[in-house]
Amino acid sequence: MSASKTDINDFIGIEHSKLNFFQELRQSIEELTTSNRESEDQRREIAAILDGITDVMMVLSEDLRIISVNHVFRELFGEEEPEGKYCYELFRKSTFPCPECPAFRSLSQDTVCRETAIFRINGRNMQFQMVASPIKNPHLPKHRVLIFKRDVTLEKEYQAKFYQAEKIATMGVLAAGVAHEVNNPLTAVAGFAEGIRRRLPRLEGLVDEKLVEDFREYTETILKECHRCQSIVQTLLTFSRPITAPFTPLSLNTVVEDTVRILHHYFKKYPLLRVTVSLAENIPLIFGDEAQLKQVALNLLTNAVDAIDISGEVRVETARHLDGASFTVSDTGRGIPAKNLDKLFEPFFTTKPVGKGIGIGLSTCYTIVREHEGEIAVSSELGAGTRFVVTLPLKQKGTPNG
């Protein structure tokens, strides 16, 4: 009888233990379900945050292989499966890391590093501000680095245009003051030199002929240099003041043809130079100041000729656009170093030898094109040549019906 009671107690104890086990199991399942639900909510929240990031984002290994990227990366680069590839293979088409890469510095210095660099994507140069941050994970044998790339192309372009306009406005005031101060004594010197030249015939037969010839040579030299200085003064005045002449309908083809005709004798000084003109048919008329636009074309053409050492080609062409027209001046000359491209339109910056230029021509071009609400762009390659493109609208905002 006692043995039977013991068996029942044991049975009851076992069933009680099972009941506790199942209660603990159910509680664990509920806790796991809640934890999974919270994890899924966190995953969705993180995914939503990542999808909302408009910057290019990627995770790189220590050897700069791409581990993962966000949707912005795929949309911008059109790369379906970038994982496993080296980042410099995609961005630079190179076999070695970029010298400005912040990922190496971030991993080696164990800190957040920033860098700005230009990448060529879909046929155009884009500027990115990069931020690299090391990712430390004790469960992984190697470190990783998180890279953010923000497109700052438009921001940098607007900044450059603002600084350029600010510098030109400041230099314009200075140029106008210098021009007016120099112009008065220059006019007086030229006037007296003209008077001496008119009176030189009276000395013939009265003094030594060689002396008369010397006076004639000196006078001609003075007048020649005065005219050159007056031309510089006129350029300074043009550079410093806005265009005041009313804009009228004109054809860029006419502007180019007339300018090339004016420079016909100048081109003849270079027997090995080829000048090619290509004019678009049915180019639309634009509103502008013809004399000022001819000055732009003249400056660009003479600069192109100066860039050619012995032989080469200068090409000028026009084209039509949806909202306007353009003309391009290119040469096969020596090219311009990349470090100087951003300075070309700055007042008084020049790459020409001393005595060949004072650095106002391109600044004047920039001012004139800006007054026409147009754009002037330059691209160059050392040893291959330079290309200037001037794009002008059909009508300016202030033009009637424009």
Phi, psi and omega in degrees: 000316178294326178294322178296318178298321179297320180296319179295317179298318178298318180298316180296320179297319180296314180296324178294319178296320178298318181298316178297320180297315181292325177294317177295320179296316178297320179296320178295319179297318179296319178295319179295320179297316178297317179296318178296320179296317178295319178297318179295321177296318178295320179298315180294322179295315179296319179298319178295321179295315180295320179293333180278349179285125182267358178271156172290131182228138177206156176247129182245151173277179181297330179266016174070028170275144181282125179263315179205156180221166176261178185293332179296321178301312182295321181292321184284316186264348179064024182261114184286320183230076180281343184301136179093346180268154175285140183296323182288341173291321180284315188278320187247354186053041186243164178256006179218157184298154178290140180295332182266008185300123180277350183296316179300314181296321181296318180288319183286324183265352180055049181209167178283129182238146180235148179201149175243133183213160180252132177235144177266115184230127179053041175083004178223153180280129178235139182255131183237142172260117186255140175233124180246131181228127181291144177247117180255128178225114183296342181272354179250140182290334183236152178280161176232168180225136179262128182243129170248134177236115180255129180287113181243023184301305182296321180300314180293322179296316179294321177298315181297318179295321179295313180296321179297314180296321180295317180294318181294321178297317179294314181291332178297318178297316179296316182298319180298317179296315179297316183299314181293322180292323182281328189296320183296305178296330179295318178297320179296315179299315180296321180296315179293324177296321176298320179297319178296319181296324179291330184269351182301321179302333180292338181276345181296129182089344180264328180233174181302134184299323180296324178294319178297318180295322177297315178300318180296317180295317180296318182296316179297322179294316179300314181295319180299314180291326176297317179296322178294318178294322178295325177295319178295318179299318179297322177295319177299318180294320178296319180295326189271337185247148177290161179290128182250343180292142180294141178284141179229160177297136180208163179252131177294332176300318178295318179302313182292313181300314181295321181293317178297322178295320179298323184270008184305311181290329177295320179295330182295341178292345183241089186297335181265009180269136174249128178246119182246130180242127179230111184253131180287144178278150177054037178290136184288151174287146176240166175262132179181183176260112186298318181297318181292319180291328174295326178295321177298311180299319180297315180297316181293321180292316179294324176296321179297318178296318180296335183281348181264125185288300183237302181228156180164189183231139170246127183238131176234132183215154177246159180207155177258151179230170181299320184248015181169211181215167181214159168226145185237135175239119181230155179220164177254035184280204189284343180084170183238132177302144183302326182293341182263350186299321182286348183258354189302323184268006177284140179300135174069013172266128180213148175256002181280156178298161179301131179094348181265343181184157181245003174082030179250337186305306182289328175297320177296317177302315180299316180297315181296313181296321179296320178296334176273007181060034179253189180230143173233126183232153182226142172222146185206155176220127182302129179081354183243333178128182185226151182223122174251134178237123178250117181248129184234143179283162176297315179216147177279163183300326182275357181280138178306134181065012180272000000 
